[in-house]
């Protein structure tokens, strides 16, 4: 059944929308509404968000027209959303009768809810009911409404608004959408986390959305949940393997984000999770051969440096990023080692360095000593220190004689500067780096 859209819209706006521009300015052809009129160019039916985009650009009459088109398809969800916005005045001007009108359309198409006409005057009830009757007589039968194909944008909207039922419907139709990213690098899970929608975060994580994914600025879903202030969402992400220690490109952890957003309870929740994860990091680094000392849960200079050394060995950006932590916890052993080897060369004490990638630490130590003993004129070979992958070390000699070795660093320049500083602090003058190396593949 056809309807003349311009006439209906004009009558509706004239009666119900006081103060809005004339509906005759709307560029809609004065012709019967066909099935094609209800679709976007890509064949997807129009919905609430199509009208909202028109409204945001100042095309108010076109927005109402698009919402009426959605209503013609029996889209009760869009009708209720329009009614909600007209009722609240948040995005649309407060228009009580328009809100009632769209609620009445939704109710007549099967939505369960209270009678929207309650509280109206007799004249208001008559006007709204008459318009709804006209619409029902002219609208296309529901059986003619085309089936809507779910899109990634549909999933993002549902995640943003916290519509768990819609998320389930979309994922049921195409679960692969859960792993996509928008132009900002946000996944649907990140959109849900930003709104503090814990249930949807769980639904998306179950369908493969990565809880540790980050955008171009290094922010993860945990950062976004911290900003939202949702303790439930933060707890869910932590339980699903999010990294509270991971920092953004500007060095902000999720607890810092929560503090800046003035969510002290969430900040405390995340700070406690950080301490627990630092213990795990320290224990893991120790098993891989990195010297972190006691696992005390504090990300002090020693732990931070050793984590940076690990990252350098894996050729990853400086820690602690989500990528670095994921790589660390997945690592089973350090296969590349370096060593400072003490020896006598023709009876004179000396030192050298050596790297080997034969396997675990014990096999590397054996291989290094065998190599040293096999060199002509070398004797009394002894390993002074073993260095895991990523470590940079330097040795300097000054007036005091003997090589003064630096502490371990992830960068060669830092190791060389430290070796000269150590040499000077030992009372030597003329300190100069004579040996330096990084354990790298």
N, C-alpha and C positions, 0 to 999 in steps of 0.2 A: 504494500500500500504506500502511496506516495504522500508527501506533505510539502507544502510550500514553505521553505525554511525562512525566507526573509519575512514573510507575513507573520509567522509564529513568533519569531524573535522580536520583531517590531512590537507586536502586541504585548509580549511578555515584559519587555523593557519599559514600555510606556506605562504599564500598570504597576510594575514592581520595583523599578530602579529609578527612584527620584534623583535628579541631579546628574545623571549620566548623559553622555552625548547621544544624539539621535541615532537610532538603529539604522536609519537609512544610509549612514556613512559606511556601514559594513559592506565590504566587497564580496558579497555572496550572490551568485547568480539566482535570478528569480525563476527557478525551474524546479521540478519535482526532485526530491532527495532520492538518489539512487544508492545501490549498494556500494558503488565506487566512492561516493561522497563520504562514506564513513571511514575511509582508509587513508593512511599516510601514503606518500609516493612509493614506499617499499612494501605496501600491501598489509601493513600492520594496523589494526584498528586504533583510532584515536582514544586517548584517555585523559585523566585529570591533568597529567603533567604537560600534555600538549597545550591545554588551555592556560596553564600557569605560565608557560614560556611566553605565550602571546600577551598575557596580562603584564608580565614583567617588562615587556617592551612597549607598553602603552596601548596595545590593541585590545582594549577592554571588551568591546562588543564582539570581536572575533573570539576572545577567550570564552565568553558565555556561549557563543555558537558552537564551539568545539565541545564544551561540556554537555550541551544538549545532544550533540552527535553521539557522545559516549553513552548518554542516557538512552538514546535510541537503540543501542546495542545491548541494553540490559546490564550495563556495567554499574552495578549497585555500589561497588567500592568507590568508584569515582564520584558518584552522586553524593554519597555520605561525606566524602572528603571536601567537596565543594560546599556542602551545607555546613560542615564544621568551620570552614574558613570564613564563610559569611556570618556565622554565629559568633565567632571569637573576635573577628576584626583584626587578626594578626597579620594576614597577608592580603586580605580583601576587606573592603569597607563593610562595616556592620550593616547587614540588610536582613532583618528578621523574616520578612515574607519570602525572600529568595531562599533563605536557609530552610524554611518550612516547605517550600515548593520542591526543592531537591530531595528532602527527606521523604516527602509524600511519593515522589516518583520511585524512590528506592523501596519504600514499603509496598507499593503496588506491584513491584516486581519480585516480591518474595522476601525482602529483608524483615527479620523479626525485630521488633522494637516498639516503643510506646507510640501512641497516636500523635503525630506531629501537629495536628490541628488543635490539640488541647490548648486553651489559653487565648485563642484568637477571638476577635469579635465576630459577630455573625456576618458582617460585610467582608471581613478579611477571609473567613472560611469559604464564603461563596466565591470570592475572586480566585483564590488559590485553587480550589477544587475545580472550578471551571477550566482553568488553564491546564490542570493535570488531565482533565477529561479530554480536552482538545489534543493534548500531546499523545495520550494513549490511543486515540482514534487514528492519529496520523503516523505513529511510529511504525517502523518495520517489525514484523513478527520476530520474536526471539530466535525462532528456528532459522531465520535467514542471516543471523549475525555470523560473520566469519570467525573462525577460530584464531585466537591470537598466538602468534609464535613468540616464545620467550626469547629475550635478548640479554646481553650482558648489562645493558643500561637498566633493564627491568630489575635485575638482581641488585645492582648498586642502589637503586631507589628504595627497594624493599629493605636492604640492609641499613640504609641511612635512617629510614623512618621507623625501624624496629618492627616491621611486619613479618613476624615469624611464620605465619601460615603461608604468606606469599612466597617467602624464601623456600619453604618446603615444596610448594607447588612448582617453582621454577627449577629447583634442583632435581625434583622428580622427573621433569621433562628433559633437563640437560645438566647433569652433574658436573660436566667439564667446565662450566662457567665459574665454578668456585675457585679455580686456579688462575683466573685472568688478572690483569692489572690495567688500571686506567692510565690516563696521560700523566698523572702525577706519580705513577709507580705504586699506587695504592691497590691492594687486593680488596675483594668484597669483605673479607674478614677484618681488614683495617677500617673500612667504613663502619662496620658494626661496632668495632671496639671504640671508635671515636664517639659513638653515640651511647656507649655504655650498655649495649644490648647483649648481655651475656649468653642468652639462649641462642641467638643467631650466631654468635662467635663459635659456640659448640657445634651447631649444625654445619657450619662451613668447615671447621677443622675436621669434622668427621668425613667430609667429602674431599679432603686433600688440600685445603687451603693452608699454606705454610704460616704457622704462628710466629716464626722468626724472620719472615720477609721484611725487607726495609725499603724505604723510598730513596730518592736521590740524595736526600739530606741525612740519611742514616736513621730515620725514625721508624720504629716498628709498631706493631699493634699494641705492644705493652706501653710504649710512650703515649699513644693516643688514648688508651684506656685510663692511664694515669691522669691525663688532662681532663678526662670526663668525670673523674672522681668516683667511678664505679668499683667498689671493693670486690663485688662478685665477679665482674669481668676480669679484673686483675688476677684474682685467685684462680679463675679458670685458665687464663693464659699461662700462669706459672705452672699449674698442674699439667698443662699440655706441652711444656718444654720451652717456654719463652725464657730469654736470658735477661735477668734483672741487672746484671753487670754491664751488658752491652751499652755502649755510648753512641750518641749521634755523631755526625761529622763535626759538630762544635763541642763535643765532649760531654753532652748531657745524658745522664742516665734517666731511667723512668722515675726514680725517686726524686730527682731534681725537678723534673717536669711537674710532679705532683705538688712539690713544695711551692713552686712558682704559681701553680693554679690554685693555691690555698686549699689543698685537700690534705690536712695533717695526718688523718687516719690512714689514707692510702700511702702517703709518704713513709709512714712508720712501717706499714705492711711491706713495702718494697725494700726499705732499708734492711729489715730482718732477712728478707729473701736474698738480698745482695751478700750479706755476711755468710749465709749458708752456701751460696754459690762460690764465693771466694775460697772457702775451705775446699770445695770440690776441685776448683782450679789448682790450688796449691798441691793437693794430693795427686792430681793427674800429672802436673808438671814434674813432680818428684819421681813418679814412676817412669817418666820418659827421660830422666837424667838431668833435669834442670835444677839448679841449686836455689831453692826457695826458703829453706829453713823450716821452722815450725809452721804447721798449718793452723794459723790463728784467726783466720777470717778477715784479716785486714789487708786491703789492697795497698800495701806500703811500697816504697821505692824498689825494694828487692823483688817482690812478686811482680810488680808492674814491668820491671826491666826484663825479667825472665820470660814473661808473657810476650813482651815485644820481641825478644830474641826468637821465641818460637814462631811468631808471626813472620818475622823476616826470613826465617828458614823455609817457611811455606810460601814465600813471595806474596803475602797478603798485606793489605794496608795496616797501619799501626793499630794496635789493640786499644781497648777491648771492643771489637765489633762483633756482631752476631756471626759473621762468616768465620772469624778467627776462633770464636768459642765453639762453633759447630765442628770445625776442623780439629780442634784440640780434643774434644770429647770423643771424636770418632777414631783418633789415633791409637794404635795398639803398641807400637814401639818406635824408637828413633833408630833409623837405619844408617844415618850419616853422622859420623863423629870426627872430631879433630882432637889432637893431643899435643901438648908440649912435652917433648922428650929430652930428658937430661942424659948426657953421655960424655965420654972422654974421647977426644979426637987426638990421636997420637999422644995420649997421656995427659992432655990438657982438658980440664972441664969445659964443656960447651953445652949448647941447647939448640934444638931445632923444633919445627912443628911438622905435623903430618895429618892428612885426612884420609879416611877410608870408609867405604860404604858396603862392607861385606855382610852386615847384618846387625845383630844385637851387640850390646856393649862388650860382653865377655869375648866374643869372637873378634871384635875390632881391636881390643887390647892385645890379644894374642898375635893378630896380624901385624900390628904396629911394632911390637917387640921383635918379631921374626924379621921384619924389614930392617930394623935398626941393626940387629946383630949381623945381618948379611952385608952391611956396608964395609968397604975396606977401611982399615985404620980406626974403626969405631969400636968402643968397648963400654962396659958398665952401663948399658942402656937401661933407663928407668923412666917410666911415665910420671911426669910431675902432676899433670891435671888433664882430665878428659873433658871435652867440650861438645855438647850436643849441637845439632844442626841449627844454624842461624847465628851462632856466636861469633863475634868479632873480638880479636885480641891483638895487642901490640906490645912490643918490648923496646925499652929505651936504655941506652948506655950513657953514663956521665963520667965525671971525674973519679967517682968511687969505684968504677969498674963493675963488671957483672951486669947481666940483663935484669932490668926491673920491669916486671910484667904489669899490664893494666888489669883492671877489673873487666868483666864481660859486658859487652854492649851489643846492640843490634846493628850499629853503624860503625864502619871502620874509622871514620874521622873522630868519633867520640872516643874510641879505644886508643887511638894514637895520642890524642890530647891528654887522656888520663894517664897513659904510660909516662909521658914527659912530666906531668904534675907529680906522679908518684916518685919519679926519679929525683925531682927537685926537693920534695918533702923528705927524702932520705939524706939530704945534705949535699947532694952532688951538684956540680955545675956543668954547663955545656951539654946538657941532656939532649939526646937526639934519638929518634926512633930508628931502630936498625932492623926490626922484624915486625911484620903485621900480616894478619890473614883473617879471613872469614870462612866459616864452615858452611859452604854453599854448594849446591849441585850445579 
